[in-house]
Amino acid sequence: MRIRGQIGDWPVDLTVELEPHEWAQLGRQVVLPVAAEAAQPVNTSPAPRQDDGQWAAAREVLRTAGQMSGPQLLDRLEALAGSTAGGKRLLVRLRHSSEVKVESGVDAPVYHWVG
C-alpha cells in the first residue's frame, strides 16, 4: 500500500508492506468492531430535511394557484425561503417534481400543478 500526500509543509511518500498473515491479522481486528455495528438495527428511513416545511409550503403555493409564471413563482418562493438562493432551490425542486408541469411561455416558463 502506498500513501502519498502532505502533512503541513512536509511531503509524505510512505509505502506499507505486509505479509499475508499480517493482512489477515489486521483484517481480524477490523472485522470485530464492524460486526458489532452490523448487529445493531439500521434506520433506513431518510432523515427529515430541514427545509421540508418550506418544500411543503412551496408545493402548496403552486397547488393553490394552479399555475404561475416563473418570475411570479420565484418572487413568492423567495419570500417563503427568506432569500433569493433559497427561492431558487425551491423553484428547481418544483421544476423537477412529478407533480409539476413546466411549459414555455411567451416571456417566461409557466409552472402548472398537476398533482
C-alpha positions as CSV (number, residue, x, y, z in Angstrom):
1,M,0.0,0.0,0.0
2,R,1.4,3.4,-0.9
3,I,0.3,6.7,0.8
4,R,1.3,10.0,-0.7
5,G,0.4,13.5,0.4
6,Q,1.4,16.2,2.7
7,I,1.4,16.9,6.4
8,G,1.6,20.7,6.7
9,D,4.6,21.7,4.5
10,W,6.2,18.2,4.6
11,P,5.7,15.9,1.7
12,V,4.8,12.3,2.6
13,D,5.5,9.2,0.5
14,L,5.0,6.1,2.6
15,T,5.0,2.5,1.4
16,V,3.5,-0.1,3.8
17,E,4.2,-3.7,3.0
18,L,2.5,-6.5,4.9
19,E,2.9,-10.3,4.7
20,P,-0.3,-12.3,4.0
21,H,-0.6,-13.4,7.7
22,E,-0.2,-9.7,8.8
23,W,-3.1,-8.7,6.5
24,A,-5.2,-11.5,7.9
25,Q,-4.3,-10.3,11.5
26,L,-5.2,-6.8,10.6
27,G,-8.5,-7.9,9.0
28,R,-9.5,-9.8,12.1
29,Q,-9.0,-6.6,14.2
30,V,-11.1,-4.6,11.8
31,V,-13.9,-7.1,11.4
32,L,-14.8,-7.3,15.1
33,P,-16.0,-3.7,15.6
34,V,-17.8,-3.7,12.2
35,A,-19.6,-7.0,13.1
36,A,-20.7,-5.4,16.4
37,E,-22.1,-2.4,14.5
38,A,-23.8,-4.7,11.9
39,A,-25.8,-6.4,14.7
40,Q,-27.4,-3.0,15.5
41,P,-30.6,-2.3,13.6
42,V,-30.1,0.2,10.8
43,N,-32.6,3.1,10.3
44,T,-33.1,3.1,6.5
45,S,-35.7,5.9,6.5
46,P,-34.1,9.2,5.4
47,A,-33.6,11.9,8.0
48,P,-36.1,14.7,7.5
49,R,-34.6,17.6,5.7
50,Q,-34.6,21.0,7.5
51,D,-36.3,22.6,4.5
52,D,-39.2,20.0,4.3
53,G,-41.5,22.6,5.7
54,Q,-40.5,25.1,3.1
55,W,-40.9,22.4,0.4
56,A,-44.4,21.6,1.5
57,A,-45.3,25.3,1.6
58,A,-43.8,25.9,-1.9
59,R,-45.9,23.0,-3.3
60,E,-49.0,24.5,-1.6
61,V,-48.3,27.9,-3.2
62,L,-48.4,26.4,-6.7
63,R,-51.2,23.9,-5.9
64,T,-53.4,26.7,-4.7
65,A,-52.6,29.0,-7.7
66,G,-52.9,26.1,-10.2
67,Q,-50.4,27.8,-12.5
68,M,-47.9,30.6,-12.2
69,S,-45.3,32.3,-14.3
70,G,-41.7,31.5,-13.4
71,P,-40.8,35.1,-12.2
72,Q,-44.1,35.4,-10.2
73,L,-43.5,32.0,-8.6
74,L,-39.9,32.8,-7.8
75,D,-40.9,36.0,-6.1
76,R,-43.3,34.0,-3.8
77,L,-40.7,31.3,-3.2
78,E,-38.0,33.9,-2.3
79,A,-40.4,35.4,0.3
80,L,-41.1,32.0,1.6
81,A,-37.5,30.9,1.9
82,G,-36.2,34.3,3.1
83,S,-33.5,34.5,0.4
84,T,-33.0,34.5,-3.3
85,A,-30.9,31.4,-3.2
86,G,-33.5,29.6,-1.1
87,G,-36.2,30.6,-3.5
88,K,-34.2,29.3,-6.5
89,R,-33.6,26.0,-4.8
90,L,-37.3,25.6,-4.2
91,L,-38.0,26.6,-7.8
92,V,-35.6,23.9,-9.1
93,R,-37.2,21.3,-6.9
94,L,-40.6,22.2,-8.3
95,R,-39.3,22.1,-11.8
96,H,-38.1,18.5,-11.3
97,S,-41.2,17.4,-9.3
98,S,-43.5,14.9,-10.9
99,E,-46.4,17.0,-9.5
100,V,-45.4,20.0,-11.7
101,K,-45.5,20.5,-15.4
102,V,-43.4,23.4,-16.9
103,E,-44.4,24.9,-20.3
104,S,-42.5,27.5,-22.3
105,G,-44.5,30.7,-22.1
106,V,-44.1,33.8,-24.3
107,D,-41.7,35.6,-21.9
108,A,-41.1,33.1,-19.2
109,P,-41.9,29.4,-18.2
110,V,-45.3,28.7,-16.8
111,Y,-45.5,26.2,-13.9
112,H,-48.7,24.1,-13.7
113,W,-49.7,22.0,-10.7
114,V,-50.7,18.5,-12.0
115,G,-50.7,16.8,-8.6
